Amino acid sequence: MSVMEAIPANPANSRALQHACARSGLVREGEQVHARVLANGFGSNVFVQTSLVNLYAISGGPGCGVEYARRVFDDMGERSVVSWNSLLAGYIRCRNVDGARQVFYEMPERNIVSWTTMIAGCAQNGRCKQALSLFGQMRKSNVELDQVASGSVIGLC
């Protein structure tokens, strides 16, 4: 009996397995979990789908993996700000700041994680002016500042 067969199939376990695969860089195993999700009918669960986006955004696949994350994201019937943030982080992870920027401006809702991911991503990829501009936009949007956002901007000075 494989480990996957020993773990009861339900959305919570699927998310936990996807998270473990993503953090461990186990793409092939993550794909097996994805297949199991579909086979068990959990494919429309927003939390499970977001975990799949995160799986591919973090652990990748051929190239950088954000293409797979985007495919799953585009097939989602319902998206949360966490779903959007997972995709955004995938683009930043792949150093595709332009792709991340497009996702960022498509987002119907942004939170501190969205802003911080985008600001830090710009800063880490040498787009200091863009990071400062985003920081200004964030302040005008009345988003409460956190240490990560502050640190990203302070590092630019």
C-alpha positions as CSV (number, residue, x, y, z in Angstrom):
1,M,0.0,0.0,0.0
2,S,1.4,3.4,-1.0
3,V,1.4,6.4,1.4
4,M,-1.3,8.0,-0.7
5,E,-3.5,5.0,-0.5
6,A,-3.1,4.9,3.3
7,I,-4.3,8.5,3.7
8,P,-8.0,9.0,3.5
9,A,-9.1,11.0,0.5
10,N,-10.7,14.3,1.5
11,P,-10.1,18.0,0.8
12,A,-8.2,18.7,4.0
13,N,-5.8,15.8,3.4
14,S,-5.4,16.7,-0.3
15,R,-4.4,20.3,0.7
16,A,-1.9,19.0,3.3
17,L,-0.3,16.6,0.8
18,Q,-0.1,19.4,-1.9
19,H,1.5,21.7,0.6
20,A,4.0,19.0,1.7
21,C,4.9,18.3,-2.0
22,A,5.2,22.0,-2.8
23,R,7.5,22.7,0.2
24,S,9.6,19.6,-0.6
25,G,9.9,20.3,-4.3
26,L,8.2,16.9,-5.1
27,V,6.6,17.8,-8.4
28,R,5.9,14.3,-9.6
29,E,4.3,13.4,-6.3
30,G,2.3,16.6,-6.4
31,E,1.0,15.7,-9.8
32,Q,-0.2,12.4,-8.4
33,V,-2.0,14.3,-5.7
34,H,-3.5,16.5,-8.4
35,A,-4.7,13.4,-10.2
36,R,-6.2,12.0,-7.0
37,V,-8.0,15.3,-6.3
38,L,-9.6,15.1,-9.7
39,A,-10.5,11.4,-9.4
40,N,-12.1,12.0,-6.0
41,G,-14.2,15.0,-7.2
42,F,-12.4,17.7,-5.1
43,G,-11.5,19.7,-8.2
44,S,-14.0,22.4,-7.6
45,N,-13.1,23.1,-4.0
46,V,-11.6,26.6,-3.9
47,F,-9.2,25.6,-1.1
48,V,-8.0,22.5,-2.9
49,Q,-7.6,24.4,-6.2
50,T,-5.7,27.2,-4.4
51,S,-3.4,24.6,-3.0
52,L,-2.8,23.2,-6.5
53,V,-2.0,26.7,-7.8
54,N,0.5,27.1,-4.9
55,L,1.9,23.6,-5.5
56,Y,2.8,24.5,-9.1
57,A,3.8,28.1,-8.3
58,I,6.3,26.9,-5.7
59,S,7.6,23.6,-6.8
60,G,7.3,24.3,-10.5
61,G,7.5,21.8,-13.3
62,P,9.2,22.1,-16.6
63,G,10.7,25.6,-16.8
64,C,9.5,27.5,-13.8
65,G,6.0,25.9,-13.3
66,V,4.0,29.1,-13.2
67,E,2.5,28.1,-16.5
68,Y,0.9,25.1,-14.8
69,A,-0.2,27.2,-11.9
70,R,-1.8,29.7,-14.3
71,R,-3.6,26.8,-16.1
72,V,-5.1,25.6,-12.8
73,F,-5.9,29.2,-11.8
74,D,-7.7,29.9,-15.1
75,D,-9.8,26.8,-14.6
76,M,-11.0,27.9,-11.2
77,G,-14.7,28.7,-10.9
78,E,-14.1,30.7,-7.7
79,R,-11.0,32.5,-6.6
80,S,-10.0,34.0,-3.3
81,V,-7.4,36.6,-2.6
82,V,-5.2,33.7,-1.5
83,S,-5.5,32.1,-4.9
84,W,-4.5,35.4,-6.6
85,N,-1.6,35.7,-4.1
86,S,-0.3,32.2,-4.9
87,L,-0.3,32.9,-8.6
88,L,1.4,36.3,-8.0
89,A,4.1,34.7,-5.9
90,G,4.7,32.1,-8.6
91,Y,5.4,34.8,-11.2
92,I,7.8,36.6,-8.7
93,R,9.5,33.3,-7.9
94,C,10.1,32.8,-11.7
95,R,11.5,36.4,-11.8
96,N,8.7,37.3,-14.2
97,V,7.9,40.7,-12.8
98,D,5.9,41.8,-15.8
99,G,3.7,38.7,-15.5
100,A,3.3,39.4,-11.8
101,R,2.5,43.0,-12.5
102,Q,-0.3,41.9,-14.9
103,V,-1.7,39.6,-12.3
104,F,-1.5,42.2,-9.6
105,Y,-3.5,44.8,-11.6
106,E,-6.1,42.1,-12.5
107,M,-6.7,41.3,-8.9
108,P,-10.2,42.3,-7.8
109,E,-9.0,42.5,-4.2
110,R,-5.5,43.0,-2.7
111,N,-4.3,42.5,0.8
112,I,-1.0,43.2,2.6
113,V,0.4,39.9,1.2
114,S,-0.4,41.0,-2.4
115,W,1.3,44.4,-1.9
116,T,4.3,43.0,-0.1
117,T,4.8,40.2,-2.6
118,M,4.8,42.7,-5.5
119,I,6.9,45.3,-3.7
120,A,9.5,42.8,-2.6
121,G,9.5,41.1,-6.0
122,C,10.2,44.4,-7.7
123,A,12.9,45.2,-5.2
124,Q,14.6,41.8,-5.5
125,N,14.6,42.1,-9.3
126,G,16.2,45.5,-9.5
127,R,13.0,47.5,-10.1
128,C,13.5,49.9,-7.3
129,K,11.5,52.8,-8.7
130,Q,8.6,50.5,-9.4
131,A,8.8,49.1,-5.8
132,L,8.8,52.7,-4.4
133,S,5.9,53.6,-6.6
134,L,3.9,50.5,-5.5
135,F,4.7,51.4,-1.9
136,G,3.2,54.8,-2.4
137,Q,0.1,53.3,-4.0
138,M,-0.2,50.9,-1.1
139,R,0.0,53.8,1.4
140,K,-2.7,55.7,-0.6
141,S,-4.9,52.6,-0.5
142,N,-4.9,52.7,3.3
143,V,-3.4,49.2,3.6
144,E,-1.9,48.7,7.0
145,L,1.9,48.5,6.7
146,D,3.8,45.5,8.0
147,Q,7.4,44.8,8.7
148,V,8.0,42.9,5.5
149,A,6.7,45.7,3.3
150,S,8.7,48.3,5.3
151,G,11.9,46.1,5.1
152,S,11.5,45.8,1.3
153,V,11.3,49.5,0.9
154,I,14.0,50.3,3.5
155,G,16.4,48.0,1.6
156,L,16.0,50.2,-1.5
157,C,17.3,53.3,0.2
